Amino acid sequence: MDQAAHDESLPGPGERGRDLERRVADYFSVHGYEVRRNVLLVGRSGARHEVDVLAERTDPAVSVSVVVECKARTDAITTEPVARLDWMARDLTLDKAVLVCPGGISPAAAESARDLGIEVWGGAEVGARLGAVTAGPPTVAPAGLAWPVVMDTASAGRIVNRESGGLLGLGREHVSAEGPCWLGWHALELSEPVREGRLRPRLRTRRHWLLYDTLEGGLVRPAADDPADQLEQRPLEGARLPLVMTAERVVGSIRQAAARRDEVVSESARRRHEQRLERLGIARDAEAPRVERRRLAWQPLWLAVLEGRGGRRIVAVDLSLGRRDDEVEELLTGQISTVEAALAA
């Protein structure tokens, strides 16, 4: 029996379980995985499985799918959950299974997990990866590569106040939500083989970096070079916008557009797919564009939701550059509910 259930001063099992699932999902997200929580899947046998956390990642070399079972109990896990997790992973044909149990695991269950190839995160492992498990926000924030913060939040707040004030006090807008927040970017280095020259065309390969947002997967801007030199590893404390679009899905869109361009017969259809490639930042005549390197980078922002007669909009101050970011404002104005949910979390 879970002894914590008898102490009204401690969070209940359901609350502890949801918090543990959220923090495990955050851990995989900041390490570049596409993550879904509490998803129902049908296995090869026809059985339905409820997966606590499903983490998936694909790169040019390998695809990996991980099922994570979270047991936020205060007592040791027995062999039954281990057997159920093994059956789930095999029935869903997933690559790896992880059992997260901060309360520990019995010797028999640990031996069974080893035999079945299930990775176990016990109390020490959970503490090292996620920090102490509590019912509130994590005491140790997930870490990630981020642009450094150079502007304080008070200065950013003053920019929002000036923007919401309108011209000479006319058209003043109400700030309904405001605060610091992290926005993720997929920085991808693309290689694009292109044939140049008319008489004796030669295949030349152009390499460049592009930044795609993690909410919609669209190209926002090119990068001058590998952003790694500008980034620092740091805790991602506070609000974070979700990783909706993984790098794999962005890469898949590029590959699909290039493949469809080469498959179609009519000129109009070919132009349509060429235009799609250009919207993704790829030359329309690139042959088999390929992603060479990738980074998941986090941009520190001060976000505000402004409401006025003209509707609602986002003001985004880039805390790494000390100024507003028009492109991010346009992106996030179409995602206002997502911004509000992140700031309220």
MIMI-118248 format. One record per residue (C-alpha): residue number from 1; residue in three letters; x, y, z. Coordinates in Angstrom, 3 decimals. Layout:
N
<site NUM; "ALA"; <X; Y; Z>> ...
***
This chain:
345
<site 1; "MET"; <0.000; 0.000; 0.000>> <site 2; "ASP"; <1.165; 3.546; -0.741>> <site 3; "GLN"; <1.776; 4.881; 2.768>> <site 4; "ALA"; <1.760; 8.523; 1.592>> <site 5; "ALA"; <-1.970; 8.238; 0.916>> <site 6; "HIS"; <-2.596; 8.268; 4.709>> <site 7; "ASP"; <-0.839; 11.612; 5.253>> <site 8; "GLU"; <-3.101; 14.523; 4.280>> <site 9; "SER"; <-0.099; 16.861; 4.258>> <site 10; "LEU"; <1.393; 14.987; 1.289>> <site 11; "PRO"; <0.134; 15.080; -2.300>> <site 12; "GLY"; <-2.080; 12.193; -3.355>> <site 13; "PRO"; <-0.988; 9.429; -5.731>> <site 14; "GLY"; <-2.768; 11.001; -8.704>> <site 15; "GLU"; <-1.112; 14.370; -8.212>> <site 16; "ARG"; <2.313; 12.800; -7.726>> <site 17; "GLY"; <1.814; 10.656; -10.824>> <site 18; "ARG"; <0.859; 13.575; -13.063>> <site 19; "ASP"; <3.816; 15.599; -11.831>> <site 20; "LEU"; <6.223; 12.722; -12.451>> <site 21; "GLU"; <4.861; 12.148; -15.980>> <site 22; "ARG"; <5.181; 15.849; -16.788>> <site 23; "ARG"; <8.773; 15.988; -15.614>> <site 24; "VAL"; <9.762; 12.820; -17.452>> <site 25; "ALA"; <8.171; 14.240; -20.622>> <site 26; "ASP"; <10.125; 17.482; -20.124>> <site 27; "TYR"; <13.344; 15.519; -19.747>> <site 28; "PHE"; <12.892; 13.741; -23.069>> <site 29; "SER"; <11.665; 16.920; -24.802>> <site 30; "VAL"; <14.754; 18.952; -23.979>> <site 31; "HIS"; <16.863; 16.059; -25.287>> <site 32; "GLY"; <15.274; 16.325; -28.717>> <site 33; "TYR"; <12.482; 13.763; -28.541>> <site 34; "GLU"; <8.924; 14.184; -29.761>> <site 35; "VAL"; <6.861; 13.449; -26.662>> <site 36; "ARG"; <3.240; 12.478; -26.057>> <site 37; "ARG"; <1.627; 11.824; -22.687>> <site 38; "ASN"; <-1.265; 9.546; -21.726>> <site 39; "VAL"; <-1.726; 8.273; -25.263>> <site 40; "LEU"; <-3.880; 5.260; -26.153>> <site 41; "LEU"; <-2.324; 2.893; -28.713>> <site 42; "VAL"; <-3.491; -0.394; -30.228>> <site 43; "GLY"; <-0.910; -3.191; -30.354>> <site 44; "ARG"; <-0.410; -5.995; -32.852>> <site 45; "SER"; <-2.611; -8.217; -30.716>> <site 46; "GLY"; <-5.489; -5.756; -30.913>> <site 47; "ALA"; <-5.094; -4.848; -27.233>> <site 48; "ARG"; <-5.345; -1.172; -26.240>> <site 49; "HIS"; <-2.493; 0.229; -24.149>> <site 50; "GLU"; <-2.396; 3.489; -22.207>> <site 51; "VAL"; <1.149; 4.857; -22.399>> <site 52; "ASP"; <2.256; 7.313; -19.716>> <site 53; "VAL"; <5.015; 8.875; -21.848>> <site 54; "LEU"; <5.897; 8.025; -25.452>> <site 55; "ALA"; <9.181; 9.556; -26.669>> <site 56; "GLU"; <10.291; 9.260; -30.304>> <site 57; "ARG"; <13.354; 10.531; -32.139>> <site 58; "THR"; <14.615; 10.009; -35.686>> <site 59; "ASP"; <17.918; 11.028; -37.226>> <site 60; "PRO"; <19.638; 10.058; -40.476>> <site 61; "ALA"; <21.136; 6.963; -38.814>> <site 62; "VAL"; <18.419; 5.507; -36.600>> <site 63; "SER"; <14.859; 5.854; -35.304>> <site 64; "VAL"; <14.135; 5.233; -31.616>> <site 65; "SER"; <10.806; 4.907; -29.830>> <site 66; "VAL"; <10.704; 4.765; -26.027>> <site 67; "VAL"; <7.765; 3.835; -23.808>> <site 68; "VAL"; <7.990; 5.128; -20.241>> <site 69; "GLU"; <5.888; 3.823; -17.369>> <site 70; "CYS"; <5.797; 6.207; -14.388>> <site 71; "LYS"; <5.096; 4.783; -10.934>> <site 72; "ALA"; <5.049; 7.614; -8.400>> <site 73; "ARG"; <4.628; 5.258; -5.446>> <site 74; "THR"; <6.567; 5.574; -2.226>> <site 75; "ASP"; <6.985; 1.814; -1.865>> <site 76; "ALA"; <9.004; -0.573; -4.023>> <site 77; "ILE"; <7.671; -1.804; -7.350>> <site 78; "THR"; <6.987; -5.534; -7.657>> <site 79; "THR"; <7.313; -7.826; -10.678>> <site 80; "GLU"; <3.769; -7.290; -12.006>> <site 81; "PRO"; <4.320; -3.753; -13.439>> <site 82; "VAL"; <7.585; -4.960; -15.004>> <site 83; "ALA"; <5.796; -7.785; -16.814>> <site 84; "ARG"; <3.008; -5.459; -17.990>> <site 85; "LEU"; <5.522; -2.941; -19.344>> <site 86; "ASP"; <7.410; -5.651; -21.222>> <site 87; "TRP"; <4.175; -6.914; -22.791>> <site 88; "MET"; <3.185; -3.358; -23.779>> <site 89; "ALA"; <6.547; -2.601; -25.418>> <site 90; "ARG"; <6.536; -5.861; -27.392>> <site 91; "ASP"; <2.897; -5.580; -28.460>> <site 92; "LEU"; <3.455; -1.985; -29.668>> <site 93; "THR"; <6.829; -2.944; -31.284>> <site 94; "LEU"; <8.650; -0.140; -29.481>> <site 95; "ASP"; <12.435; -0.068; -29.234>> <site 96; "LYS"; <12.974; 0.629; -25.550>> <site 97; "ALA"; <11.061; 0.496; -22.270>> <site 98; "VAL"; <11.820; 2.582; -19.187>> <site 99; "LEU"; <10.263; 2.123; -15.758>> <site 100; "VAL"; <10.440; 5.235; -13.564>> <site 101; "CYS"; <9.903; 4.397; -9.891>> <site 102; "PRO"; <11.260; 6.933; -7.362>> <site 103; "GLY"; <10.078; 4.681; -4.523>> <site 104; "GLY"; <12.451; 1.941; -5.637>> <site 105; "ILE"; <12.046; -1.587; -6.961>> <site 106; "SER"; <12.132; -4.984; -5.294>> <site 107; "PRO"; <15.146; -7.270; -5.924>> <site 108; "ALA"; <12.971; -9.786; -7.823>> <site 109; "ALA"; <11.463; -7.049; -9.995>> <site 110; "ALA"; <14.908; -5.544; -10.661>> <site 111; "GLU"; <16.215; -8.931; -11.794>> <site 112; "SER"; <13.184; -9.423; -14.035>> <site 113; "ALA"; <13.708; -5.970; -15.575>> <site 114; "ARG"; <17.351; -6.764; -16.323>> <site 115; "ASP"; <16.390; -10.041; -17.990>> <site 116; "LEU"; <13.751; -8.304; -20.130>> <site 117; "GLY"; <16.000; -5.361; -21.088>> <site 118; "ILE"; <13.860; -2.773; -19.276>> <site 119; "GLU"; <15.741; 0.268; -18.002>> <site 120; "VAL"; <14.834; 1.212; -14.433>> <site 121; "TRP"; <15.085; 4.718; -12.996>> <site 122; "GLY"; <14.960; 4.286; -9.250>> <site 123; "GLY"; <15.209; 6.989; -6.611>> <site 124; "ALA"; <18.853; 7.863; -7.281>> <site 125; "GLU"; <18.403; 7.877; -11.059>> <site 126; "VAL"; <15.255; 10.006; -10.838>> <site 127; "GLY"; <17.057; 12.475; -8.594>> <site 128; "ALA"; <20.025; 12.701; -10.948>> <site 129; "ARG"; <17.900; 13.202; -14.077>> <site 130; "LEU"; <14.858; 15.073; -12.808>> <site 131; "GLY"; <15.677; 16.417; -9.362>> <site 132; "ALA"; <13.664; 15.685; -6.243>> <site 133; "VAL"; <10.130; 14.478; -6.975>> <site 134; "THR"; <7.494; 16.693; -5.410>> <site 135; "ALA"; <3.929; 17.707; -6.204>> <site 136; "GLY"; <4.974; 21.197; -7.269>> <site 137; "PRO"; <7.342; 22.562; -9.884>> <site 138; "PRO"; <10.647; 20.695; -10.306>> <site 139; "THR"; <13.386; 21.774; -7.934>> <site 140; "VAL"; <15.916; 21.090; -10.669>> <site 141; "ALA"; <14.792; 22.528; -14.021>> <site 142; "PRO"; <15.534; 20.636; -17.231>> <site 143; "ALA"; <18.670; 21.898; -18.944>> <site 144; "GLY"; <19.189; 22.817; -22.573>> <site 145; "LEU"; <21.279; 24.847; -24.994>> <site 146; "ALA"; <20.088; 28.447; -24.897>> <site 147; "TRP"; <21.067; 31.906; -25.994>> <site 148; "PRO"; <22.378; 33.878; -23.002>> <site 149; "VAL"; <20.098; 36.343; -21.211>> <site 150; "VAL"; <21.415; 39.929; -21.393>> <site 151; "MET"; <18.274; 41.943; -20.507>> <site 152; "ASP"; <16.581; 41.964; -17.098>> <site 153; "THR"; <12.857; 41.348; -16.902>> <site 154; "ALA"; <12.110; 44.821; -15.512>> <site 155; "SER"; <13.510; 46.436; -18.653>> <site 156; "ALA"; <11.511; 44.022; -20.801>> <site 157; "GLY"; <8.372; 44.877; -18.861>> <site 158; "ARG"; <8.913; 48.578; -19.575>> <site 159; "ILE"; <9.056; 47.823; -23.316>> <site 160; "VAL"; <5.679; 46.092; -23.008>> <site 161; "ASN"; <4.233; 49.032; -21.066>> <site 162; "ARG"; <5.323; 51.490; -23.751>> <site 163; "GLU"; <3.883; 49.282; -26.484>> <site 164; "SER"; <0.542; 48.813; -24.721>> <site 165; "GLY"; <0.150; 52.536; -24.051>> <site 166; "GLY"; <-0.750; 53.455; -27.641>> <site 167; "LEU"; <-0.007; 56.772; -29.353>> <site 168; "LEU"; <-0.457; 59.645; -26.880>> <site 169; "GLY"; <-2.496; 57.335; -24.702>> <site 170; "LEU"; <-4.973; 56.553; -27.484>> <site 171; "GLY"; <-5.712; 52.937; -28.292>> <site 172; "ARG"; <-4.356; 51.700; -24.976>> <site 173; "GLU"; <-4.301; 47.908; -24.654>> <site 174; "HIS"; <-4.748; 45.753; -21.577>> <site 175; "VAL"; <-1.987; 43.305; -20.618>> <site 176; "SER"; <-3.848; 40.093; -19.726>> <site 177; "ALA"; <-0.825; 37.825; -19.248>> <site 178; "GLU"; <2.892; 38.486; -19.022>> <site 179; "GLY"; <6.114; 36.790; -18.029>> <site 180; "PRO"; <9.386; 35.130; -19.074>> <site 181; "CYS"; <9.183; 32.116; -21.338>> <site 182; "TRP"; <11.471; 29.871; -23.415>> <site 183; "LEU"; <10.790; 29.218; -27.118>> <site 184; "GLY"; <12.505; 26.271; -28.786>> <site 185; "TRP"; <14.112; 26.374; -32.225>> <site 186; "HIS"; <15.290; 23.578; -34.493>> <site 187; "ALA"; <18.578; 24.775; -35.983>> <site 188; "LEU"; <19.283; 22.563; -39.003>> <site 189; "GLU"; <22.325; 22.557; -41.273>> <site 190; "LEU"; <21.107; 21.693; -44.772>> <site 191; "SER"; <23.236; 20.462; -47.659>> <site 192; "GLU"; <21.682; 21.175; -51.063>> <site 193; "PRO"; <23.272; 19.670; -54.191>> <site 194; "VAL"; <22.449; 21.957; -57.152>> <site 195; "ARG"; <23.556; 21.641; -60.794>> <site 196; "GLU"; <25.169; 24.834; -62.081>> <site 197; "GLY"; <26.177; 25.787; -65.595>> <site 198; "ARG"; <24.466; 25.302; -68.941>> <site 199; "LEU"; <26.999; 23.666; -71.255>> <site 200; "ARG"; <28.668; 21.425; -68.698>> <site 201; "PRO"; <26.495; 21.401; -65.586>> <site 202; "ARG"; <28.364; 20.545; -62.405>> <site 203; "LEU"; <26.870; 19.428; -59.149>> <site 204; "ARG"; <27.764; 21.821; -56.347>> <site 205; "THR"; <26.616; 21.502; -52.771>> <site 206; "ARG"; <25.587; 24.495; -50.712>> <site 207; "ARG"; <25.498; 24.148; -46.915>> <site 208; "HIS"; <23.701; 26.587; -44.654>> <site 209; "TRP"; <21.871; 26.797; -41.322>> <site 210; "LEU"; <18.146; 27.499; -40.984>> <site 211; "LEU"; <15.953; 28.066; -37.919>> <site 212; "TYR"; <12.524; 26.423; -37.708>> <site 213; "ASP"; <10.073; 27.020; -34.878>> <site 214; "THR"; <8.965; 24.097; -32.725>> <site 215; "LEU"; <5.289; 25.085; -32.624>> <site 216; "GLU"; <4.393; 24.958; -36.337>> <site 217; "GLY"; <7.626; 23.719; -37.930>> <site 218; "GLY"; <7.890; 26.669; -40.309>> <site 219; "LEU"; <11.047; 28.423; -41.440>> <site 220; "VAL"; <11.446; 31.683; -39.543>> <site 221; "ARG"; <14.922; 32.865; -40.435>> <site 222; "PRO"; <18.334; 31.720; -41.677>> <site 223; "ALA"; <21.270; 31.506; -39.298>> <site 224; "ALA"; <24.635; 32.972; -40.270>> <site 225; "ASP"; <26.465; 29.889; -39.006>> <site 226; "ASP"; <26.251; 27.049; -36.520>> <site 227; "PRO"; <24.545; 28.690; -33.510>> <site 228; "ALA"; <26.419; 26.394; -31.113>> <site 229; "ASP"; <29.085; 29.050; -30.511>> <site 230; "GLN"; <26.387; 31.446; -29.258>> <site 231; "LEU"; <24.657; 28.949; -26.965>> <site 232; "GLU"; <25.284; 27.932; -23.395>> <site 233; "GLN"; <24.055; 24.947; -21.410>> <site 234; "ARG"; <21.758; 26.204; -18.665>> <site 235; "PRO"; <18.664; 25.263; -16.634>> <site 236; "LEU"; <15.436; 26.141; -18.460>> <site 237; "GLU"; <13.697; 27.559; -15.429>> <site 238; "GLY"; <10.144; 28.822; -15.616>> <site 239; "ALA"; <7.662; 28.671; -18.479>> <site 240; "ARG"; <8.473; 26.889; -21.744>> <site 241; "LEU"; <6.437; 26.724; -24.921>> <site 242; "PRO"; <5.810; 23.094; -25.948>> <site 243; "LEU"; <7.802; 21.182; -28.559>> <site 244; "VAL"; <4.923; 20.443; -30.917>> <site 245; "MET"; <6.950; 19.966; -34.109>> <site 246; "THR"; <10.015; 17.781; -33.823>> <site 247; "ALA"; <13.085; 18.164; -36.005>> <site 248; "GLU"; <12.183; 14.822; -37.562>> <site 249; "ARG"; <8.842; 16.160; -38.768>> <site 250; "VAL"; <10.509; 19.244; -40.246>> <site 251; "VAL"; <13.064; 17.061; -42.025>> <site 252; "GLY"; <10.241; 14.813; -43.204>> <site 253; "SER"; <8.439; 17.802; -44.738>> <site 254; "ILE"; <11.591; 18.753; -46.665>> <site 255; "ARG"; <12.144; 15.211; -47.926>> <site 256; "GLN"; <8.507; 14.794; -48.883>> <site 257; "ALA"; <8.430; 18.071; -50.845>> <site 258; "ALA"; <11.613; 17.115; -52.734>> <site 259; "ALA"; <10.310; 13.625; -53.479>> <site 260; "ARG"; <6.945; 14.880; -54.700>> <site 261; "ARG"; <8.635; 17.485; -56.898>> <site 262; "ASP"; <10.597; 14.703; -58.620>> <site 263; "GLU"; <7.576; 12.394; -58.957>> <site 264; "VAL"; <4.998; 14.689; -60.521>> <site 265; "VAL"; <4.659; 15.096; -64.269>> <site 266; "SER"; <2.835; 18.385; -64.833>> <site 267; "GLU"; <4.661; 21.701; -64.630>> <site 268; "SER"; <2.011; 23.219; -62.376>> <site 269; "ALA"; <2.360; 20.408; -59.837>> <site 270; "ARG"; <6.156; 20.655; -59.954>> <site 271; "ARG"; <6.022; 24.417; -59.351>> <site 272; "ARG"; <3.727; 23.855; -56.384>> <site 273; "HIS"; <6.226; 21.532; -54.708>> <site 274; "GLU"; <9.128; 23.823; -55.642>> <site 275; "GLN"; <7.336; 26.671; -53.905>> <site 276; "ARG"; <6.846; 24.468; -50.852>> <site 277; "LEU"; <10.595; 23.794; -50.787>> <site 278; "GLU"; <11.321; 27.515; -51.014>> <site 279; "ARG"; <8.975; 28.223; -48.088>> <site 280; "LEU"; <11.065; 25.732; -46.114>> <site 281; "GLY"; <14.247; 27.596; -47.094>> <site 282; "ILE"; <15.427; 25.049; -49.688>> <site 283; "ALA"; <16.472; 25.855; -53.261>> <site 284; "ARG"; <13.734; 24.741; -55.632>> <site 285; "ASP"; <16.200; 22.762; -57.783>> <site 286; "ALA"; <18.158; 21.156; -54.920>> <site 287; "GLU"; <18.719; 17.450; -55.551>> <site 288; "ALA"; <18.027; 15.285; -52.485>> <site 289; "PRO"; <18.525; 17.980; -49.793>> <site 290; "ARG"; <19.870; 16.483; -46.589>> <site 291; "VAL"; <20.210; 17.531; -42.956>> <site 292; "GLU"; <23.847; 17.290; -41.862>> <site 293; "ARG"; <23.636; 18.603; -38.294>> <site 294; "ARG"; <20.947; 19.763; -35.940>> <site 295; "ARG"; <20.602; 21.672; -32.687>> <site 296; "LEU"; <17.682; 22.215; -30.338>> <site 297; "ALA"; <18.181; 25.786; -29.113>> <site 298; "TRP"; <16.090; 27.810; -26.670>> <site 299; "GLN"; <15.375; 31.529; -26.995>> <site 300; "PRO"; <14.708; 33.494; -23.779>> <site 301; "LEU"; <11.692; 35.768; -24.178>> <site 302; "TRP"; <9.531; 38.131; -22.196>> <site 303; "LEU"; <6.011; 37.573; -23.527>> <site 304; "ALA"; <2.884; 39.646; -23.028>> <site 305; "VAL"; <-0.679; 39.102; -24.256>> <site 306; "LEU"; <-2.206; 42.474; -25.191>> <site 307; "GLU"; <-5.955; 42.980; -25.617>> <site 308; "GLY"; <-7.594; 45.989; -27.252>> <site 309; "ARG"; <-10.311; 47.036; -29.662>> <site 310; "GLY"; <-8.394; 45.482; -32.525>> <site 311; "GLY"; <-8.258; 42.089; -30.846>> <site 312; "ARG"; <-5.442; 40.266; -29.102>> <site 313; "ARG"; <-1.767; 40.093; -29.964>> <site 314; "ILE"; <1.601; 39.071; -28.556>> <site 315; "VAL"; <4.508; 41.331; -27.713>> <site 316; "ALA"; <7.757; 39.347; -27.563>> <site 317; "VAL"; <10.971; 40.823; -26.179>> <site 318; "ASP"; <14.101; 38.815; -26.957>> <site 319; "LEU"; <16.030; 38.758; -23.674>> <site 320; "SER"; <19.192; 37.645; -25.492>> <site 321; "LEU"; <19.238; 40.732; -27.758>> <site 322; "GLY"; <17.380; 43.252; -25.619>> <site 323; "ARG"; <14.738; 44.149; -28.216>> <site 324; "ARG"; <11.393; 43.085; -29.636>> <site 325; "ASP"; <11.303; 40.211; -32.107>> <site 326; "ASP"; <8.763; 40.925; -34.873>> <site 327; "GLU"; <8.977; 37.444; -36.391>> <site 328; "VAL"; <8.335; 35.742; -33.069>> <site 329; "GLU"; <5.436; 38.122; -32.379>> <site 330; "GLU"; <3.809; 37.153; -35.672>> <site 331; "LEU"; <4.296; 33.454; -34.938>> <site 332; "LEU"; <3.006; 33.579; -31.360>> <site 333; "THR"; <0.024; 35.824; -32.110>> <site 334; "GLY"; <-1.365; 32.811; -33.954>> <site 335; "GLN"; <-0.657; 30.689; -30.854>> <site 336; "ILE"; <-2.063; 32.929; -28.110>> <site 337; "SER"; <-3.838; 30.131; -26.238>> <site 338; "THR"; <-0.581; 28.141; -26.167>> <site 339; "VAL"; <1.286; 31.181; -24.797>> <site 340; "GLU"; <-1.365; 31.762; -22.125>> <site 341; "ALA"; <-1.235; 28.125; -21.043>> <site 342; "ALA"; <2.570; 28.214; -20.787>> <site 343; "LEU"; <2.588; 31.419; -18.736>> <site 344; "ALA"; <-0.108; 30.092; -16.412>> <site 345; "ALA"; <1.585; 26.726; -15.789>> 
***
